[in-house]
Amino acid sequence: MTHGEWTPPMEREDLPNLRALGFEDDELMALGLWEPVTGSPADLAEMYLRRSKKKDTLSSLREQVRRMCWHASQEGKRIRHVWFEQKSASKAYVRREEFENATAAIADAGLSKTLYVFKTSRLSRRGMGQVGLLLDKFEERKARIYVVAENIDSTRSRMVLAILSEQARDQASDISEFTKNGINGNKADGRWTGGVTPFGLYSPKGSGKLARHLTEYPIARRIAEYLLDRKTPNWIAEKLNSEGIPTRHGKKWTGPGIISLAHSVAWAGLVVKREKMLDEHGNDTGKYHRGGSPLLDKKGHPISCGEGVVTFAEHVKINAILAERAQPGTSIGDRTRGKREIVALLSGTLRCGLCDGPMANGGVNYRCYARQTEGGSSCKGVSTERTRVDSAVEIMWLNHVLSLAPDSPTIMAIARDWLSYQDPERDARKAHVNAALESAVGREMKLEKEFFVLGRMDENKYDRLREQVAAQIAELKAELAELSEETDLTPLMDPEWLATLWQGAGIGGQRALLKAAAKGITLLPSKYRGDRTPILDRLTPEWRDGRGNPAEDAAWDRWEERRTQAAV
């Protein structure tokens, strides 16, 4: 840097979030949240901020930040990063990425030693199990959690924090039950319970009913009449796209989108009954099964929640017409065949050279998905014989892999993906063990509450049960540690061995190997009808880290150095 040259100050990574919360620069400077902070992890802290709903005011969130910053200053700590997200903490299936990042900064990266949260309910509503495991992890690293509003330090009040987290879980359960009862009551009364309304309809604010949308309804009614006239969904999508009529969100119509609309019970102005998807243990996954059926009243009649685009009789007739086109054993309307066997190597990898969109398996060909579902007005489309392209890509992949150093990033990625493909149950088992461990830790902490806090258990019974739970926890922790260990990749880190592996991997295995090495492959269109350009010259691969990448070149240097030393 030359004399007098000005260098702009570094900016905090969390500054955009802080500004989005409504903080002015002057206040951020006063709070110590303006410039990046460095120093000993013991002097630094992470701050986690969460709101469950948008209706929680930003002014309330800003006040929480101010109070946590004030407490940090009293303890001589500086806030390294403010982690903020809008997520519910009561549902087990909801992943809180920012919370994971905040705890990982302490437990994994060791960047700081303190995590500030405002209230216990902001920390977790999943009870003693989750909080207990987190506290174990923090204690191993001499770190702590501090709850500002309740003045709880995890190093001195572990049991109090656990009990409050259990109370927060009970509150979440009550809220969930009240919400469920309210929704069921509204449905029984014929009220629209919220969510995205079908195209052609909307719900006037405060009405709780569906009504016909002024501009969308005429188009929606056209779609219904086309379906009743036995026009195919793809024909309807192409017809609307050719006339320049967009969807509600300004996008192109697709055949699958038309089918989804036709199957919607709410499109007929009826209350829908949908079943929730549960995991193997019967827990809520937060998802619903597709489709649904009309909710019936005590007399067996469908319950209306307002106006519809079609009548119930038309809804039944349209679905019967679509069902007639179902072809058993194919992808056309057959929902009884279970999981289909993979037959196309490049599904999800091959891209159209005209619109850069995905290409789909069309039986004997790969075809532009946009052209197939939205019509020619969306893309003229590229199409080619499937076996021809598959053979060419096989050659490309083998040539690329054989040109890589054995310890290159690509080879390691391929090896990891192959192991994951070979043992898909490993991750599922890890999640199952983690859930079981969380449950066992929760039981352990409840025992301690019963014995130490409430005094409702005699010492002999406590010792016996505590010993049993401790044995379960030790066994689960050992299994989790084993599942978390990195598998030895050395046997797989040989390009020639991987090339041999490809030949016997089958389509499913070859897809896993290909996706580990390539982000995508673009098929360029032919220059003219009957173009004899070799297919390899029309394929443009985007390798994940091809030659010329610094990491790849460094891997080659290491490999050559080892070979030279071995030769000497």
C-alpha positions in Angstrom: 0.0 0.0 0.0 1.4 3.4 -1.0 1.7 6.2 1.5 -1.6 8.0 2.0 -3.7 5.3 0.3 -6.9 4.8 2.2 -8.1 1.3 3.0 -11.8 0.8 3.9 -12.4 -0.8 7.3 -13.4 -4.5 7.5 -17.1 -5.2 7.9 -18.7 -7.6 10.3 -20.2 -10.7 8.7 -23.4 -10.1 10.7 -23.8 -6.4 9.8 -26.5 -7.0 7.1 -28.6 -8.8 9.7 -28.1 -6.1 12.3 -29.2 -3.4 9.8 -32.2 -5.5 8.8 -33.2 -5.5 12.5 -33.4 -1.7 12.2 -30.2 -0.7 14.0 -28.6 2.6 13.0 -24.8 2.7 12.5 -24.3 5.0 15.5 -26.1 2.6 17.8 -24.1 -0.4 16.5 -20.9 1.5 17.3 -22.2 2.2 20.8 -23.1 -1.4 21.3 -19.7 -2.7 20.1 -21.3 -4.3 17.0 -19.8 -2.2 14.3 -16.3 -3.6 13.7 -15.1 -7.2 13.6 -13.7 -8.4 17.0 -10.8 -10.7 17.6 -9.1 -12.0 20.7 -9.0 -14.9 23.1 -12.1 -17.2 22.8 -12.6 -16.7 26.6 -13.2 -13.0 25.9 -15.5 -13.5 23.0 -19.2 -14.6 22.8 -21.9 -15.6 20.3 -25.4 -14.1 20.5 -28.4 -16.1 19.3 -31.6 -14.3 18.5 -34.8 -15.9 17.2 -38.4 -15.0 16.6 -41.1 -17.6 15.8 -43.4 -15.3 13.8 -43.1 -12.2 11.7 -45.6 -10.4 14.0 -42.9 -10.3 16.8 -41.8 -6.7 16.5 -38.4 -5.6 15.5 -38.3 -3.1 18.3 -38.6 -6.0 20.8 -35.8 -7.9 19.1 -33.6 -4.8 19.2 -34.2 -4.4 22.9 -33.2 -8.0 23.4 -29.9 -7.3 21.6 -29.3 -4.2 23.7 -29.9 -6.1 27.0 -27.6 -9.0 25.9 -24.9 -6.5 24.8 -25.1 -4.7 28.1 -24.7 -7.9 30.1 -21.8 -9.0 27.9 -20.1 -5.6 28.6 -20.6 -6.2 32.3 -18.8 -9.5 32.0 -16.0 -8.1 29.9 -17.1 -10.0 26.8 -17.3 -8.8 23.2 -19.9 -10.2 20.8 -18.1 -11.9 17.9 -21.3 -12.7 15.9 -25.0 -12.1 16.2 -26.9 -15.1 14.8 -30.6 -14.4 13.9 -33.3 -16.5 12.3 -37.1 -16.7 12.1 -37.9 -20.3 12.9 -40.1 -22.3 15.3 -38.2 -24.2 17.9 -41.0 -26.5 19.0 -41.1 -28.8 16.0 -38.4 -31.5 16.0 -38.3 -31.7 12.2 -37.5 -27.9 11.8 -33.7 -27.5 11.4 -32.4 -24.2 12.9 -29.3 -23.5 10.8 -28.3 -20.3 12.5 -28.6 -22.0 16.0 -26.4 -24.8 14.7 -23.9 -22.2 13.4 -23.8 -20.4 16.7 -23.2 -23.6 18.7 -20.7 -24.9 16.2 -18.7 -21.7 16.5 -18.2 -22.6 20.1 -18.2 -26.4 20.3 -16.5 -27.2 17.0 -14.5 -24.2 15.9 -13.6 -22.9 19.4 -14.0 -19.3 18.3 -15.6 -18.2 21.6 -16.6 -19.6 25.0 -20.0 -18.1 25.7 -23.4 -18.2 24.0 -25.9 -15.5 25.0 -29.7 -16.1 24.5 -32.4 -13.9 25.9 -34.8 -16.5 27.3 -34.8 -20.2 27.7 -37.7 -20.5 25.2 -35.5 -18.8 22.6 -32.9 -21.5 23.2 -35.1 -24.6 22.7 -38.6 -25.9 23.2 -37.6 -29.5 22.8 -36.9 -30.1 26.4 -34.2 -31.5 28.7 -32.8 -34.0 26.2 -31.7 -31.5 23.6 -30.5 -28.9 26.1 -28.7 -31.6 28.2 -26.7 -32.8 25.2 -25.8 -29.3 24.3 -24.6 -28.5 27.8 -22.5 -31.7 27.8 -20.8 -30.6 24.6 -20.2 -27.1 26.0 -18.8 -28.4 29.3 -16.3 -30.6 27.5 -14.9 -27.4 25.9 -15.1 -25.2 29.1 -17.9 -23.1 27.4 -21.2 -22.0 28.8 -24.7 -20.7 27.9 -26.0 -17.6 29.6 -29.8 -16.8 29.6 -30.0 -13.0 30.2 -33.7 -12.5 31.0 -33.7 -15.3 33.6 -30.1 -14.7 34.8 -29.1 -18.3 34.3 -25.5 -19.4 33.9 -25.2 -23.0 32.7 -22.0 -23.6 34.6 -23.8 -22.8 37.9 -27.5 -23.6 37.2 -27.6 -26.5 34.9 -30.6 -28.2 36.5 -32.6 -24.9 36.6 -31.9 -24.4 32.9 -33.0 -28.0 32.1 -36.2 -27.6 34.1 -37.1 -24.3 32.4 -36.4 -25.9 29.0 -38.9 -28.7 29.9 -41.5 -26.1 30.9 -40.9 -24.4 27.5 -41.6 -27.7 25.7 -44.8 -28.2 27.7 -45.9 -24.7 26.6 -45.1 -25.5 23.0 -47.2 -28.7 23.2 -50.1 -26.7 24.6 -49.8 -24.1 21.9 -49.7 -26.8 19.2 -52.8 -28.5 20.6 -54.8 -25.2 20.8 -53.8 -24.4 17.3 -54.8 -27.8 16.0 -58.2 -27.6 17.7 -58.8 -24.1 16.3 -58.0 -25.2 12.7 -60.2 -28.3 13.1 -63.0 -26.1 14.4 -62.7 -23.6 11.5 -62.7 -26.4 9.0 -65.9 -27.9 10.5 -67.5 -24.5 10.3 -66.6 -24.2 6.6 -63.9 -21.6 7.0 -60.7 -21.2 4.9 -57.9 -21.9 7.3 -55.1 -20.1 5.4 -52.4 -21.0 3.0 -52.0 -20.5 -0.7 -55.3 -20.4 -2.5 -55.7 -22.3 -5.8 -55.4 -20.2 -9.0 -58.6 -18.4 -9.7 -59.6 -17.9 -6.1 -58.6 -15.8 -3.1 -59.7 -15.2 0.5 -60.9 -11.7 1.2 -59.3 -10.4 4.4 -61.3 -11.3 7.5 -63.9 -13.3 5.6 -62.6 -16.8 6.2 -64.1 -17.8 2.8 -62.9 -18.4 -0.7 -64.1 -16.1 -3.5 -63.4 -15.8 -7.2 -60.5 -13.7 -8.2 -61.4 -10.9 -10.6 -58.6 -11.4 -13.1 -57.6 -15.0 -12.4 -61.0 -16.7 -12.5 -61.7 -16.3 -16.2 -58.4 -18.0 -17.0 -59.0 -20.7 -14.4 -62.4 -21.4 -15.8 -60.9 -21.8 -19.2 -58.5 -24.4 -17.8 -61.4 -26.3 -16.2 -63.4 -26.3 -19.5 -60.4 -27.5 -21.4 -60.0 -30.4 -18.9 -63.7 -31.2 -19.2 -63.2 -31.2 -23.0 -60.5 -33.9 -22.5 -57.6 -31.7 -23.5 -54.3 -32.9 -22.1 -52.6 -30.9 -19.3 -49.5 -30.4 -21.6 -51.7 -29.1 -24.4 -53.4 -26.6 -22.0 -50.0 -25.4 -20.7 -48.7 -24.8 -24.2 -51.9 -23.1 -25.2 -51.7 -20.6 -22.3 -48.0 -20.0 -22.8 -48.4 -19.4 -26.5 -50.9 -16.6 -25.7 -48.5 -15.1 -23.2 -50.7 -15.8 -20.1 -48.5 -16.3 -17.1 -49.2 -18.0 -13.8 -50.0 -16.1 -10.6 -46.2 -15.7 -10.0 -45.4 -14.6 -13.6 -44.0 -18.0 -14.6 -44.8 -20.4 -17.5 -47.6 -23.0 -17.1 -46.6 -26.6 -17.0 -48.5 -29.9 -17.5 -47.8 -31.1 -13.9 -48.9 -27.7 -12.6 -52.3 -28.1 -14.4 -52.7 -31.6 -13.0 -52.0 -30.4 -9.5 -54.6 -27.7 -9.9 -57.2 -30.2 -11.2 -56.6 -32.5 -8.2 -57.1 -29.6 -5.7 -60.2 -30.0 -3.6 -60.1 -26.3 -2.7 -60.4 -25.5 -6.5 -64.0 -26.7 -6.1 -64.5 -24.4 -3.1 -64.5 -27.3 -0.6 -62.7 -27.8 2.7 -59.8 -30.3 2.2 -58.9 -33.2 4.5 -55.3 -34.1 4.2 -53.2 -36.6 6.1 -49.9 -35.6 7.7 -46.8 -37.5 6.8 -45.2 -39.3 9.8 -41.8 -40.8 10.2 -41.1 -44.4 11.2 -41.7 -43.6 14.9 -45.0 -41.8 14.3 -43.6 -38.3 14.7 -44.8 -35.3 12.6 -42.5 -34.5 9.7 -44.2 -31.2 8.9 -45.4 -32.5 5.5 -48.7 -33.6 4.1 -49.6 -36.4 1.7 -50.4 -35.1 -1.8 -54.0 -34.7 -2.9 -56.5 -35.0 -0.2 -60.3 -35.5 -0.1 -63.2 -33.3 0.8 -64.0 -33.0 4.5 -67.5 -34.4 5.0 -70.1 -33.2 7.5 -72.2 -35.5 9.8 -74.6 -36.3 6.9 -71.7 -37.3 4.6 -71.8 -34.1 2.4 -68.7 -32.2 1.4 -68.2 -29.0 3.5 -68.0 -25.8 1.4 -65.7 -23.0 2.3 -66.8 -20.5 -0.3 -66.9 -20.2 -4.1 -65.0 -22.5 -6.4 -63.8 -22.5 -10.0 -65.5 -25.8 -10.6 -68.4 -27.6 -9.0 -67.9 -30.8 -7.0 -69.5 -32.8 -9.8 -67.0 -31.2 -12.3 -64.1 -31.9 -9.9 -65.1 -35.6 -9.8 -65.5 -35.7 -13.6 -62.1 -34.1 -14.3 -60.3 -36.4 -12.0 -62.0 -39.4 -13.6 -60.8 -38.2 -17.1 -57.2 -37.8 -15.8 -57.4 -41.3 -14.2 -58.4 -42.8 -17.5 -55.1 -41.8 -19.0 -53.1 -43.6 -16.3 -50.9 -46.3 -17.7 -49.9 -49.0 -15.2 -46.1 -49.4 -14.8 -45.3 -46.0 -16.2 -44.9 -42.4 -15.0 -48.3 -41.4 -16.5 -50.8 -41.2 -13.6 -49.9 -44.6 -12.0 -49.5 -44.0 -8.3 -49.7 -47.7 -7.4 -46.3 -48.8 -8.6 -44.2 -47.6 -5.7 -40.7 -46.3 -6.2 -39.5 -46.5 -9.8 -36.3 -48.1 -10.7 -33.7 -45.7 -12.0 -33.0 -46.2 -15.8 -31.6 -42.8 -17.0 -28.0 -42.0 -16.2 -28.2 -38.2 -16.8 -31.5 -37.2 -15.2 -30.8 -34.2 -13.1 -27.4 -33.7 -14.7 -28.0 -33.0 -18.4 -29.0 -29.5 -19.3 -30.6 -28.0 -22.4 -28.1 -26.0 -24.5 -30.9 -23.5 -25.5 -32.6 -22.6 -22.3 -30.0 -24.0 -19.8 -32.9 -25.8 -18.1 -32.9 -29.5 -17.1 -33.5 -32.3 -19.6 -35.7 -35.2 -18.6 -35.9 -38.9 -19.6 -38.5 -39.3 -22.3 -38.2 -43.1 -22.8 -35.7 -43.5 -25.5 -34.6 -39.8 -25.6 -33.5 -37.1 -23.3 -35.8 -34.1 -23.9 -35.8 -30.5 -22.7 -38.1 -30.4 -19.7 -39.4 -26.9 -20.4 -40.3 -27.8 -24.0 -42.0 -31.0 -22.8 -44.1 -29.4 -20.0 -44.5 -25.7 -21.2 -44.6 -26.0 -24.9 -42.6 -24.6 -27.8 -43.2 -21.0 -26.8 -41.0 -21.6 -23.8 -38.0 -23.3 -25.6 -37.5 -24.9 -29.0 -35.9 -27.7 -27.1 -33.0 -30.0 -27.5 -33.5 -33.8 -27.9 -31.2 -36.7 -28.4 -31.1 -40.5 -28.1 -30.5 -41.5 -24.6 -28.1 -44.5 -25.1 -25.9 -42.3 -27.4 -25.4 -39.6 -24.8 -25.0 -42.1 -21.9 -22.2 -43.8 -23.7 -20.5 -40.5 -24.5 -20.7 -39.3 -20.9 -19.3 -42.6 -19.7 -16.2 -41.9 -21.8 -16.0 -38.3 -20.6 -16.2 -39.4 -16.9 -13.6 -42.1 -17.3 -11.1 -39.8 -19.1 -11.6 -37.1 -16.5 -11.2 -39.4 -13.5 -8.1 -41.1 -14.9 -6.5 -37.6 -15.4 -6.9 -36.8 -11.6 -4.4 -37.2 -8.9 -5.4 -40.0 -6.4 -5.7 -37.5 -3.5 -7.4 -34.8 -5.5 -10.5 -33.1 -4.0 -12.7 -34.7 -6.8 -11.4 -38.2 -6.1 -12.1 -37.7 -2.4 -15.6 -36.4 -3.1 -16.3 -39.4 -5.4 -15.1 -41.8 -2.7 -17.3 -40.2 0.0 -20.4 -40.1 -2.2 -19.8 -43.7 -3.2 -19.6 -44.9 0.4 -22.8 -42.9 1.2 -24.5 -44.6 -1.8 -23.3 -48.0 -0.7 -24.5 -47.5 2.9 -27.5 -45.2 2.8 -28.7 -46.5 6.2 -25.7 -45.0 8.0 -27.0 -41.4 8.1 -30.5 -42.7 9.0 -29.1 -44.7 11.8 -27.0 -41.8 13.0 -30.2 -39.6 13.2 -32.0 -42.4 15.1 -29.2 -42.8 17.6 -29.0 -39.1 18.1 -32.8 -38.9 18.8 -32.5 -41.9 21.2 -29.6 -40.2 23.0 -31.6 -37.0 23.4 -34.4 -38.9 24.9 -32.2 -40.8 27.3 -30.5 -37.6 28.5 -33.9 -36.1 29.0 -34.9 -39.1 31.2 -31.7 -38.7 33.2 -32.4 -35.1 33.9 -36.0 -35.8 34.9 -34.7 -38.4 37.4 -32.4 -35.8 38.9 -35.3 -33.4 39.2 -37.5 -36.0 40.9 -34.7 -36.8 43.4 -32.8 -33.6 44.1 -35.4 -30.9 43.4 -38.8 -32.4 44.2 -37.7 -35.1 46.6 -40.3 -37.6 45.4 -38.0 -40.6 45.0 -36.0 -42.6 47.5 -32.2 -42.9 47.1 -32.1 -46.7 46.3 -34.6 -46.3 43.5 -32.8 -43.2 42.2 -29.5 -45.0 42.1 -30.9 -48.1 40.4 -32.7 -46.1 37.7 -29.8 -43.6 37.3 -27.4 -46.6 36.7 -29.7 -48.0 34.0 -30.1 -44.7 32.2 -26.3 -43.9 32.5 -25.6 -47.3 30.8 -28.0 -46.5 28.0 -26.4 -43.1 27.5 -22.9 -44.5 27.4 -23.8 -47.1 24.9 -25.6 -44.6 22.6 -22.7 -42.1 22.8 -20.2 -44.9 21.9 -22.4 -45.9 18.9 -22.8 -42.2 17.8 -19.0 -41.7 18.0 -18.5 -44.8 15.9 -21.0 -43.6 13.3 -19.5 -40.1 13.2 -16.0 -41.4 12.4 -14.7 -40.6 9.0 -14.4 -43.9 7.0 -11.0 -44.7 5.5 -11.1 -43.5 1.9 -7.7 -44.9 0.9 -8.9 -48.0 -0.9 -11.2 -45.8 -3.0 -8.7 -43.1 -3.9 -7.3 -44.7 -6.9 -8.5 -43.4 -10.3 -8.0 -46.7 -12.1 -9.9 -48.6 -9.4 -12.8 -46.1 -9.7 -12.8 -46.6 -13.4 -13.2 -50.3 -12.9 -15.8 -49.6 -10.2 -17.9 -47.7 -12.8 -18.3 -50.7 -15.0 -20.1 -52.8 -12.3 -21.9 -50.0 -10.4 -25.2 -50.2 -12.3 -27.2 -47.1 -13.2 -27.8 -46.0 -9.7 -24.2 -46.2 -8.7 -23.0 -44.6 -11.9 -25.3 -41.6 -11.2 -23.8 -41.2 -7.7 -20.2 -41.3 -9.2 -21.1 -38.9 -12.0 -22.8 -36.3 -9.7 -19.8 -36.4 -7.3 -17.5 -35.3 -10.2 -19.8 -33.0 -12.3 -22.0 -30.1 -11.5 -23.8 -30.5 -14.8 -23.4 -31.3 -18.5 -24.8 -29.1 -21.2 -26.0 -30.6 -24.5 -25.6 -28.1 -27.3 -28.2 -28.1 -30.1 -27.5 -29.5 -33.5 -26.5 -27.0 -36.1 -29.0 -28.3 -38.6 -31.2 -31.3 -39.3 -29.0 -34.4 -39.8 -26.0 -32.7 -38.2 -23.2 -35.3 -37.9 -21.2 -33.5 -35.3 -19.8 -36.1 -32.9 -21.9 -36.1 -29.7 -18.8 -35.7 -27.6 -18.2 -32.3 -29.3 -21.7 -31.2 -28.3 -21.4 -32.0 -24.6 -19.9 -29.3 -22.3 -19.2 -30.6 -18.8 -18.8 -28.5 -15.7 -16.5 -30.5 -13.5 -16.6 -29.7 -9.8 -12.9 -28.9 -9.7 -11.2 -29.7 -13.0 -7.6 -29.2 -14.1 -6.4 -25.6 -13.6 -8.0 -25.5 -10.2 -5.3 -24.6 -7.5 -6.4 -27.4 -5.2 -6.3 -29.9 -8.1 -2.8 -28.7 -9.2 -1.5 -28.9 -5.6 -2.8 -32.5 -5.4 -0.9 -33.4 -8.6 2.3 -31.8 -7.1 2.0 -33.9 -4.0 1.4 -37.1 -6.0 4.4 -36.5 -8.3 6.6 -35.7 -5.2 5.6 -39.0 -3.6 6.2 -40.9 -6.8 9.7 -39.4 -7.2 10.6 -40.2 -3.6 9.4 -43.8 -4.0 11.5 -44.2 -7.2 14.7 -42.9 -5.4 
